[in-house]
Structure formats: structure tokens, C-alpha cells
């Protein structure tokens, strides 16, 4: 072999070594598959789109890399159906090889997905299915259901009570006098979330001396609510309070409430779950009460600007905003796992979650919605609730914008009662 040929062979060998080691750094690049749940199809696909856009932005922020690992997202479609959600997670684990999961939206889906994660011992973080059923299952058998590591949304009993407190404060302050006495009617989608949230609202109002005159539930994709609303009109409650996660369902309910001439205060928890809600509801949303975080900080405003320019739509703080933050926290967990154990395996990730997330040692302060995301032995699987931590204010909408009306220390405007 000639000297020139020897040089060519040697250079080729060195080139192959560099490729196999992930470049000249001498570190082999590995792939890590991260499952990211959301309702990407079905009646809540608008929320799913916000999840996907926001998670993509969080992944882009780290250039899809944690150390020597390339992060590949696997989109786990809940389709707003528990059976489809559990099947999608099963396929993501067994068929596509995800080693960790992040995010989910519906409570019923979370309940169905929990045992799948536990059976395969794949840690799943920050599912936003809020129902207390998740907490109950988590605490009954942490060895299995503890793989649903931590929730991204606390139980409604912990978060929804400010509606009652806000109404009482408006009465005490003289800005509101119930037109038909202290009477309230309950409405909502017939799901785990719908019953959990409205149950919490009902209990709170009852504790404050209100009478619940009716409770009505409907399918998640229902769009004709005239029968329910006309019944409410005949019963004359001072407040009608409820929830829906499907944008078309929610917008139809609010518009039809105006059509039938209800003069009740309307609490519509979740109206702001999609950023473009005003395009669906219009001025019928004026005066509606909701509980939503806001894009308040400069970093949050920059996120909104980037999101709108990239995707051509308004993001919601509780969908896109929280999805962005929780994905960022998931990436921090991966970095901590790599720093501590030297490799990203499901077992190592689980140990970091159990030993550092559950105990409150590992927190996240780089988000755009809450000042700090953290958990504690007393709160797990829920995040810690409180000022400066995880908290939603009560807002009232006008012209498509929500402003805080409660609590008083962060109030932006006064509550306006319906005419």
C-alpha cells in the first residue's frame, strides 16, 4: 500500500470515529424519547395545539439537547377519550420507546393513563388532570401509581374555592347584591373534571349559606344548551357556575345564556383555556367570571409575542403558558438526572422525582406563569398552593381581556355586576 493511500485510510478511520462519537467532542450522542401528552385531536384539539406549540418552544430553548442526549418528542394524543388516551400511552411506551412522559389535559384521561405508566415503570410528570381521583389512586398504591409522579394542576377543592370567597367579598364591599337571594345553579361537562370542579364550587357556596337550586351536566362535545338554560331561567338563580374544557361547548353555553336572557352572574371556569376564545364567544363573554393566570411578566409577554408570530394565534396562560413551564421543568429534571446519575434511564428519572421533587428539593423558578413551581411531602402529587407559588386569581372579562377582580391585593379592576 502506498504512503498516500495509507494517509487516506487513516483519515477515513478518524472520520468514522468522530461520527460514532457524535463529533469531535468525543461524546456519543444518544436519543432520549420524551412523551408529551395532550388532546391533539377531538373536541379539545385547540388546547392540544397550544400544548404542542408551547412544548416545542420549550424544547427549542435547549436546542432539543440535554448533555449528550438528543431529545425526541413523541406526541401522545389523548383525543379527549380515556380509552384512546391509555392506548396512546401504551403505544408510546411499548411501540415508540418513550422513557418519560410529560403533560396531559383531561382528568378522566389521567385516571386511565396512570396504571399504564405504573405497569411499565415509566415516570410521567405534570399531567394536568386535576381530579382528586388521581390523588386517591396515587396515595393508595404509590409503588404503581406513583409513576404518575406529580400533577400540573391541583385538585379543584384546593383551587376553586376563591369563586365563593370573591362573591362574598363583592357582597361585603357593596359592589354586588344577589338579584334572587343567595341561590346558585351548577352546570358542567359530564367528566371527572366537570364533577370535581363543580363539586368544589357547590361545597364552597353551600358553606357560605347559599342554596343550590339545580345541577345539570352535558356531554363534553354538546353544543345545544337551550333546554338547560331555559330551566335555569325559570328557577332564577342569582349565580350559575360551572365548567367545560371544550372551546365550542363552552362558547355555545355562554352565547346561549345571553340569548335566553339569563340575568345571573355567570361563572364559566375554563373559558380562557384557549387564547382565541373571544373569536368563538365575542361580546357574550363580557362580565363572565373565570379563574386564570395571566401573562404578567416581561418574559411572559415575550413568550406571547413569539408564540403569536410563530403560530398566528393567541396563547392561553393556562394551556400554552403552563405547558411551556411544565415542559421546562421536565427538562430540568432530565438535566438533574444526568448530572446525578450520568445517564437518562426511566429508573434514574424516577429516583430524582421521588427523592428530590417529592421532597421539595428540586423546584422550578424559570417559568413565565408562576413564580415558583414546587412540591412537598404534604402536597404531593399536587403542587404547593399559595401566593408566589401556584395560584389562579378570579378574573372578569370585557372585550376579550380578563382583569383580576379577586383577591384584593392583586386586583386590577372592580367587579361589575350584570345589569
N, C-alpha and C positions, 0 to 999 in steps of 0.2 A: 504493500500500500504506500502511495506517495505521501510526502510530507504535507502537501496541500490538502489531500483527501483526509488525512488524519485530523487536520485542523477543522475541516468541515464537519466531520463526525463528532469531534469534541464539542464544537459549538452547538450542534443539534442536540447532543445529550444534555448540555447545560440548559438549553431552551426548554426541553421536556421537563427537567427538574423544576424549573421556575414555574411552569404551568401547573404541575402537580402540586406545588406548594402554595398556589394562589398568588403567584407573582414573585417579586424579588424579596419580599419581606420574610420568606422562609416559613410562613404560617399557612397551613392548609385551610382554605375556606370551606366551611360546611354549611349545609342548608338546614334551616330551622323553620318548620311549618307551624304557623300560628293561626288557629281557627278564630274567626271573628263572626259572631252571631248577629242576626238582625232579621227583620221581616222584609226581605228583599223582593218578594212577590206577595200578592194577595191584597186585602183591603187596606193595609197599612204600609204599602210599598213606598209611600213618600217619606215616611220615617226611616225605612230601610235605606233609602238613597242617601239621607243625611248621615246615617251611620257609616255607610261605605265611603262617602266623600271625606268625612272627618277623620276616620281611621286612616285613610290614605294619606291625608295631610300629616298626621302624627308619624306615620312610617317614613314619609319623605323627609321629615325633620331630622331623622337619624340616618337618612340615606339607605334605609332598609338593612341596616347593619347593627349588630351588637358584637363588638370584638371581632373575632374571625368568623362570625356566623352571618350568613345572608338570611334575612327574614322574608319568608314567602307567605303572604296572606292566603288563607283558604276561607272563602265566604260561606258561612253556614246559614242556609236560608230557613228561618222559622216558618215562613209563609202564614203566620198568624194561625197556626194549627198545631196542637200539641203532638199529634201522631207524626206529622210531617217534620216537626222540629226535632223530635227524638231520633227519627230515621236519618235526618240530615246530619246530626251529630255522630251517629253511629258510622255513617259512611265517611265522614271527615276523619274519624279516628282510624277505622279499620281499612277503608279504601284509599284514603289520601294521606294518612300518616301524620296527622297533627299531633304535636307533643304538648300543647297547651291551648286553652280556649279563653276567649275574652269577649265580653258583651253579650247581652240578649235583651229583648224588649218586653215580651208578654209574661205575665205571672203564670198563666196556665202552661206555657211552653217551658218555663224554667222548672216547674214541678216535674214535667215529663223528661227533661234533659238531665236532671240531677243524677238519677240512677245510672244513666249511660256513662257519664263522666266517672262515677264511682266504680262501676263494673270494670272499666278499662284502666282505672287509676291515672287518668289524665286530668291534671288540675285545671279548673275553669274559674276565671276571675271576673268579678264585677258585672254579673248578669243583673239587669235592671228589673227583673220580675220581682215586684215588691211584696207580694202576698206573704202573710205570716205562715202559710203552709210551708214555704221554703225554710223558714226559721225552725218550725216544728220538726221537719224532717232532718234538717241539719243537726239539731240537738239530740234527736232520738238515736241516731247512728252516725257519729262523726267519722267512724272508720271507713264508711262508704260514702255517705252524703257530704262529708267534709271535703271531698274533692270539688264540690261546688264551693270554692274557697271563701268567697266574700261577695256580698251583694253591692251593686252600684246604686241601689235605691232602697231606703229603709222602709219598714212596714208602714202602711198608712196610719196606723194608730200612733206612730211617733211623729208623723209629718203633717197629717191633715187636720189636726185639732185647731190650728190657727184660724180656720174659717169661723168657727163658733166664737173664738176669742175676739176676732175682728168685728163681727156683727155686734157683740156685746159692747165693745169699745165704742162703736158708732152710736149705739143707743145711749150709752152713758154720756158721750160727748155732745149729744143733741143733734147729730147730723142725720139720724135715721130714727123714724118711728114706724114700726111694722104696721102695714095697712090693715091687716086682718088678724091682729094679735100674734102671739108667738107660735105660729104654725109653719111647718115645713113639709114639703113633699120631696121624696127621694126618687132619683131616676139613674139608670146606668146600663152599660152593656152587661150581658149575662155571661160574665167570665170571672175567673178568680180575682182579677184586678178589680172589676166592677163591683163585686160584692164586698171585697176587702175595704176599698176606699169608701164606698157609701156606708158601709157598716161603721167605720170610724167616724164619719161625719154625723151619722144618726146618733151614735152614742154620745158624742160631744154636745150636740144640740139638746138632746134629752137631759143630759146632766145640768144644762143651763136653764131648764124649765120649759123647753119648747115641746110642742106636741107634733108628732109625726102623723100627718093625715093620710099619707099614701106612700107606697113604694112600687115602682114599676121598672121592669128590666126588658131589654130587647136584644136581638141578635147583633153581633159585632158589626155586620155589614148592612143593618137595617137603615133605610133612608126615608121611610114614611112614618112619622111620629104623631100624626094629627089626632089619632084616637086617644093616645096617652095625654097629649097636651090639652085637648078639649075636656078630658076628665079632670085634669088639674085645674082648668079654668073654672069648672063648676064647683070644685072644692075650695077654691080661693085661698091657697096657702100664701103666706107673706114671702116665703122663700122657696124656690125649687133648686135642689142641689144634687149634682151627680157628675158622671164622667163617661167619656168614651175615648178610646185610643185611635179610632179610625177617622181620618180627616173628613171624608164625605159624610159619615154618620153624624159626627159632631156638628158639622156646618149645617146639615139638614135640620137637626134638632133646634139649633139656635134660630135659624131663619123661620122655621115653622112656629116657634114660640112667639116670635114677633107677629107672624101672620094671624094667629088666633087671638091676639090681643091680651096676652098674659101681662099683668101689671106687677108680677112678683120680682123680687131680686133674683137674678139668675146666677147661680154658681155653676160654672162649667169647667171642672178640673180637667186640664189637658187640652184646652183649646189651643194653647201655644206650643203643643208638641211638634208642630211643623211650622217652619218660619214663614211660609207663604199662606198662612191661614186666612189673611184678610182678602186674598183673591177668591177664596171659597165662600166666605161669610159676609164680607162687606160691612156696611154700617150696622147690620143687625147685631154685631158684636159689641157695639158701643154700650158701656155700662156693665158688661159681663165681668164677674169676678173669677179669678184663676189664681193658682199658685205656681209661679215660675221664677227661676233665677233670671238675672239679666246679664247682658254683655256690658259690664260696667267699667272694667279696667282698660287701659291703653292696649294691653296685649290682646284682650278680648275684642276690642274694636278693630285691631289689625287682622285678627282671625276672620271677622265678619267681612272686611274689605277683600281679603284674599279669597275667601270662600265664594263671595258673590262674583268676583271677576273670573274665577275658575269654572264655576258650575252654573252661573246665571240664575241663581235663586237665593232667597233669604234663608239663612240657617236659623234653627231654633236653639235657644240655650239648653233646653232640657233634652234634646235629641243630639244635634250636631255638637253642641258645646260639651256636654257630659261625655259623649262618645270620644271626642278628641282627648279630653282629660284622662278618662279611664284607660284609653289605649296607651297614652303616655305613661301612666302608672304601670301598666303591664310591661312596657319596655324597660322601665326602671327595675322591675322585679327580675327581668331577664338579665340585665346588667349586674345586679347584685348577686344573682345565682352564679353567673360566670366568674365574677370576682372571687366569690367564696369557695366554689367547688371546682372551677376550671373547665366545666362542661355543662351544656344545657340539656339535661335529661328531665323527663317528667318527674322522676323521683327527687332530683335535686331542687327543682322548682317548687314542688310540694313542700319540701322541708323548709325552704325560705318562707313560703307563705305561712306555714304552721308556726315556725319559731320566731319570725320577725314581723310579719304582717299582723297576725292574730294578737300578738303581744303589744302592738303599738310602737315597736322599734323602727319599723320601716313605714315612712309616711311619704306623701307627695305634695310638694308646695309649688310646682311649676305649672299648675293648671291655669285656666282662664275663667273658670266659673266660681269655684270655691277657693278660699284662701289656703285651706289645707284639707287633704283627704287622709283620714287615718281611722284605724280600728283599735279596739281594746278588748281585753278578755270579757268585759261586761257587755260590750256592744255586738261582738261578732255573732252572726255573719253580717249584721248591719254596720254601716259606718257610724262614727261618733257624730251625734247631732248637737248643734249649738252655734252660737254667734262666732264667726271666724272659722267655722268648720262647715259641716253640711247643713244648709238651711235654705228653705224657699220662703220668700215673702209673699204676702197676698197682694195681687195687683188688680187694677181695674183698667179695662181697655177703652180707648177712644181713638177713632181714626186709624185703627190698626196698630196702635202703640200701647203697651202696658206700662203703667206707672204704679209705684208702690204706694199702697194706702194703709198697710199694716205690716210690721209693728211700727209704733210711733217714732222710735229712734232712727229709723231709716226711711221714714215716709217722704214721698216726693210730692204728693198732692192729697187733697181731701177726698174722701168718698162722696160720690154723687148718687143719691137715691133716685130710683125711677120716678118719672112724673106721674 
